[in-house]
């Protein structure tokens, strides 16, 4: 098992090294001069795809559109909540992308005209494209929980997009009285990083046990199970006995309504006033994906699993949290894996070549204590036009331990380099 972990870290480091040096060479096709690829969204998926395209197809013009100069990563943001990390440590700039000769446009993409092959920006200008990649991440679905809108999120922060919401939740934890209750509301349906609410409960409990030991964490869950539930539960019982309580949907755990002014959550079992309420709302792709007709009736974007070209709009690819990727989780690691395959497909299509066969992987780490973490490794393949889970050559392990925590730190450095060159 140790050899497997070391091998994975070496592979991740090699990916990061190639990402930084730009020496990776494409196989199976010869890129031709010309071609314009526009990418909307510069998170893990969009930035990684732009870097892969620059290496695979150096003659193609690559333009990355995002209004933000910097990006705060959701990976490791739970650790920033309790001071194990600073927000500065999870902040990446776009400088390395610019040095890779990627054209950066700091503007919001307002609309897409697929037939005209152009993107309209918020300032009224247009960007023409031969291929378009949409990586808008998620948006919060306000009022799906009655009373939970953008205004309510100031009192009951979701902190599901790192930054100001992270600061707000951290401040509330700092100011609550010892003996207070911290509630985490988990939505049903597809969401970004499914294990993260339970990691959040763990790190908050770790902090409370040191600073406010009479307090408690309640997880109000719209689901009846969660990833690595046995490992999380064992860790909670060993490290924080009696401090974390998980309430499943079948035990009336789904939050239906909130009163932000009174910090009260309502479930089928009644009202639950708490000291701190972390309400994570249901999610959907960034609005531009829906406005462009890329989303299906259930709200997410169906794609061809080999190229990530939209099943609904030709010439447009969707990667990252916004797309429907079969068994793949909505995670930073999965997004980077999709970005690599999408870039290979676009480079091949622009060169009139064949799209290479896809192969995907992912890994998620969750801390349960400052020096203990668990891992979820995944490997995926396409079968019958669907991405399905395959046996992983790397074992996820049977528990949370220090080795996984060490691996998590190395993984984070590697994936930042892969996606942002940073």
Secondary structure as GFF3:
##gff-version 3
##sequence-region A 1 422
A	DSSP	alpha_helix	2	21	.	.	.	ID=ss1
A	DSSP	beta_strand	36	40	.	.	.	ID=ss2
A	DSSP	alpha_helix	44	56	.	.	.	ID=ss3
A	DSSP	beta_strand	61	65	.	.	.	ID=ss4
A	DSSP	beta_strand	70	72	.	.	.	ID=ss5
A	DSSP	alpha_helix	77	81	.	.	.	ID=ss6
A	DSSP	three_ten_helix	88	90	.	.	.	ID=ss7
A	DSSP	beta_strand	91	93	.	.	.	ID=ss8
A	DSSP	alpha_helix	95	99	.	.	.	ID=ss9
A	DSSP	beta_strand	103	105	.	.	.	ID=ss10
A	DSSP	beta_strand	109	113	.	.	.	ID=ss11
A	DSSP	beta_strand	118	121	.	.	.	ID=ss12
A	DSSP	beta_strand	126	128	.	.	.	ID=ss13
A	DSSP	beta_strand	131	134	.	.	.	ID=ss14
A	DSSP	beta_strand	138	140	.	.	.	ID=ss15
A	DSSP	alpha_helix	152	155	.	.	.	ID=ss16
A	DSSP	alpha_helix	164	175	.	.	.	ID=ss17
A	DSSP	beta_strand	181	186	.	.	.	ID=ss18
A	DSSP	alpha_helix	196	211	.	.	.	ID=ss19
A	DSSP	beta_strand	216	221	.	.	.	ID=ss20
A	DSSP	alpha_helix	229	239	.	.	.	ID=ss21
A	DSSP	beta_strand	244	247	.	.	.	ID=ss22
A	DSSP	three_ten_helix	249	251	.	.	.	ID=ss23
A	DSSP	beta_strand	257	259	.	.	.	ID=ss24
A	DSSP	beta_strand	264	267	.	.	.	ID=ss25
A	DSSP	beta_strand	270	273	.	.	.	ID=ss26
A	DSSP	beta_strand	276	279	.	.	.	ID=ss27
A	DSSP	beta_strand	283	285	.	.	.	ID=ss28
A	DSSP	alpha_helix	287	291	.	.	.	ID=ss29
A	DSSP	beta_strand	301	302	.	.	.	ID=ss30
A	DSSP	beta_strand	316	318	.	.	.	ID=ss31
A	DSSP	three_ten_helix	320	322	.	.	.	ID=ss32
A	DSSP	beta_strand	323	324	.	.	.	ID=ss33
A	DSSP	alpha_helix	332	350	.	.	.	ID=ss34
A	DSSP	beta_strand	360	369	.	.	.	ID=ss35
A	DSSP	beta_strand	372	383	.	.	.	ID=ss36
A	DSSP	beta_strand	386	390	.	.	.	ID=ss37
A	DSSP	alpha_helix	402	420	.	.	.	ID=ss38
###
